[in-house]
Amino acid sequence: MNKHIHELVIEGSDYVVTLRRHFRAFPELGGQEFETQKKIIAELTAMGLNPRSAAGTGVIAEIKGGRQGKTVAIRADIDALPIQDEIDQPYRSRNAGRCHACGHDGHTAVLLGIAKVFSTIKEELPGTIRLLFQPSEEKFPGGAIAMIADGAVESVDAVIGAHLWQPFAVGTLGLTYGPMMASPDNFTITIKGSGGHGSMPHQTIDPLYVGAQIVLALKTITGNLVNANELAVLSLGVFNAGDTFNIIPDSATLKGTVRTFAQSTRETIFAAIDRMCSGICAAAGATYVLDCYYGYPPVINNPEVARVVAKSGEAVLGKTAVFEMSPTMVAEDFSYYQQQVPGCFMFIGVGNKDKGIVYPHHHPKFDMDESGFSHGVEIMVVSALNLLQA
């Protein structure tokens, strides 16, 4: 069977690359993937499937095997980013200010390639494959919740998903057997002081000075208040205060992100942020408002499903090409599926320095080594088959 699958994957490799280039050329933002949805439905219908719309601009389709058995879902995200494409390729985005700079064009094409393989061998399948083309992964609160509400994982025994990953060399597969990707929370601190002329600071409550103290205090949290055995990140990305060199402003704004894997760690950090803001502002006579925004849950792989995926990857790429990676602090709403059924998320290498494919995700010159797409198709086809029989 695996030899036949490999032949089908190679046979369909041009199909996948062509589709990827189409989606790269015509990217659409989350919730606006109307033409992408039409294209996906047309391709699946041509394979003899009966796809249906879901989550507004998403698609769900099933491939029922010749024998009854388990159901395995495979998910791909389909939305693009609000970035101007700067790639020097014929498949450069034709939609101004829109770009598949994260690789979702490849994810969509790979899942269609998977659909093509399974459609060909469906009579041999001991169960059902459910295909999930999800919108709005890049746009909080994400599209996974709406997909689930539309029945994405109903009666599903396992779910798998992948990110085509530029930091990993083409021909490699990275995953974890537990925590994989963090919760992406963020916060805004608005400090209220009392402005005035810079020559008379004694008549003011300087929110810029208060904000600077808060910045320094917050940077101590992960080092001093979080258990050293817990992964956590607190980073600040915005500090806005004033617009004139000799005027002390009335207010200052700080914005940052918190990345964690455990709810207890998340609570510890946000409680510390509030406590530090309270103490520093009280000492200076300022006031503050702390707004917290909680993002996706962490992606935590099911160990049993991950082991099946790892073994499948080894069968496709070779044992030395599959490795247990360190958890990453970026985020993914694939976690919502994992809250419903056992699942595994994986990173499939598409980086290649020799080809100049070195720009990171979300960069306007981001690209992928397209030879990695066939690896993605084959790894997930073999993984799904093995999960049907697990």
VENBEL-V522012 format. One record per run of one state. SS is the DSSP state (hx for helix, st for strand, lp for the rest). FROM is the first residue (numbers start at 1). LEN is the number of residues. Records with the same first field share a line. If there is no record, write none. Layout:
SS=FROM-LEN ; FROM-LEN
This chain:
lp=1-1 ; 12-1 ; 26-3 ; 30-4 ; 47-5 ; 55-3 ; 65-2 ; 78-2 ; 82-17 ; 100-4 ; 121-1 ; 125-1 ; 135-9 ; 150-8 ; 170-3 ; 176-3 ; 182-1 ; 193-1 ; 195-1 ; 204-1 ; 206-1 ; 219-2 ; 225-7 ; 241-6 ; 249-2 ; 261-2 ; 285-2 ; 294-5 ; 301-2 ; 318-1 ; 325-3 ; 329-6 ; 339-4 ; 356-1 ; 358-13 ; 389-2
hx=2-10 ; 13-13 ; 34-13 ; 104-17 ; 122-3 ; 144-6 ; 198-6 ; 207-12 ; 221-4 ; 263-22 ; 303-15 ; 319-3 ; 335-4 ; 353-3 ; 371-18
st=29-1 ; 52-3 ; 58-7 ; 67-11 ; 80-2 ; 99-1 ; 126-9 ; 158-12 ; 173-3 ; 179-3 ; 183-10 ; 194-1 ; 196-2 ; 205-1 ; 232-9 ; 247-2 ; 251-10 ; 287-7 ; 299-2 ; 322-3 ; 328-1 ; 343-10 ; 357-1
